Amino acid sequence: MEIGEISKGKDKIIVSVKEFKGRRYVDLRVYFENENGEWIPTKKGITFPPESLEDMIKLLENTKKNLEK
């Protein structure tokens, strides 16, 4: 289930919830548009269990604070 996307030049980063072997995961992945106009996932990305989501959010918030200094 696609949650949202962020433009990254001619590519985009898609945030989604995926299921693998009966377990749900959060997936942040770079996609590129092929010659047919279809968005194809690349190997560039990260997949992690929902239990790690709060830790990931905290890390990103800390990153934002550090960039604002």
JOQUIMO-V91918 format. One record per residue. N is the residue number from 0. RES is the residue in one small letter. PHI is phi in whole degrees, -180 to 180 (NA if undefined). OMEGA is omega in degrees with one decimal (none if undefined). Layout:
n=N res=RES phi=PHI omega=OMEGA
n=N res=RES phi=PHI omega=OMEGA
//
This chain:
n=0 res=m phi=NA omega=179.7
n=1 res=e phi=-75 omega=-179.5
n=2 res=i phi=-97 omega=-179.5
n=3 res=g phi=-179 omega=-178.0
n=4 res=e phi=-146 omega=177.4
n=5 res=i phi=-128 omega=178.3
n=6 res=s phi=-69 omega=178.5
n=7 res=k phi=-136 omega=-175.4
n=8 res=g phi=66 omega=177.9
n=9 res=k phi=-85 omega=176.1
n=10 res=d phi=-101 omega=172.9
n=11 res=k phi=-149 omega=175.8
n=12 res=i phi=-102 omega=179.8
n=13 res=i phi=-111 omega=175.0
n=14 res=v phi=-101 omega=-178.2
n=15 res=s phi=-147 omega=172.4
n=16 res=v phi=-110 omega=-177.9
n=17 res=k phi=-121 omega=175.8
n=18 res=e phi=-119 omega=178.8
n=19 res=f phi=-144 omega=-179.3
n=20 res=k phi=52 omega=175.8
n=21 res=g phi=79 omega=178.8
n=22 res=r phi=-114 omega=178.6
n=23 res=r phi=-94 omega=-179.5
n=24 res=y phi=-139 omega=171.4
n=25 res=v phi=-94 omega=-177.8
n=26 res=d phi=-126 omega=172.7
n=27 res=l phi=-114 omega=-171.1
n=28 res=r phi=-141 omega=174.4
n=29 res=v phi=-83 omega=177.0
n=30 res=y phi=-119 omega=173.4
n=31 res=f phi=-125 omega=-179.6
n=32 res=e phi=-94 omega=179.2
n=33 res=n phi=-83 omega=-176.0
n=34 res=e phi=-64 omega=178.3
n=35 res=n phi=-94 omega=-180.0
n=36 res=g phi=82 omega=179.2
n=37 res=e phi=-92 omega=177.7
n=38 res=w phi=-90 omega=-174.2
n=39 res=i phi=-114 omega=178.7
n=40 res=p phi=-71 omega=175.5
n=41 res=t phi=-105 omega=175.4
n=42 res=k phi=-79 omega=-178.4
n=43 res=k phi=-79 omega=179.7
n=44 res=g phi=165 omega=179.9
n=45 res=i phi=-144 omega=175.8
n=46 res=t phi=-127 omega=-179.8
n=47 res=f phi=-147 omega=-178.8
n=48 res=p phi=-73 omega=-179.6
n=49 res=p phi=-57 omega=180.0
n=50 res=e phi=-63 omega=-179.9
n=51 res=s phi=-93 omega=-174.7
n=52 res=l phi=-61 omega=-179.6
n=53 res=e phi=-62 omega=177.4
n=54 res=d phi=-64 omega=178.9
n=55 res=m phi=-64 omega=178.9
n=56 res=i phi=-61 omega=178.9
n=57 res=k phi=-62 omega=178.1
n=58 res=l phi=-61 omega=179.5
n=59 res=l phi=-67 omega=176.9
n=60 res=e phi=-64 omega=177.4
n=61 res=n phi=-64 omega=177.4
n=62 res=t phi=-62 omega=179.4
n=63 res=k phi=-62 omega=178.7
n=64 res=k phi=-61 omega=-179.8
n=65 res=n phi=-67 omega=178.8
n=66 res=l phi=-72 omega=-178.4
n=67 res=e phi=-82 omega=-178.6
n=68 res=k phi=-73 omega=none
//
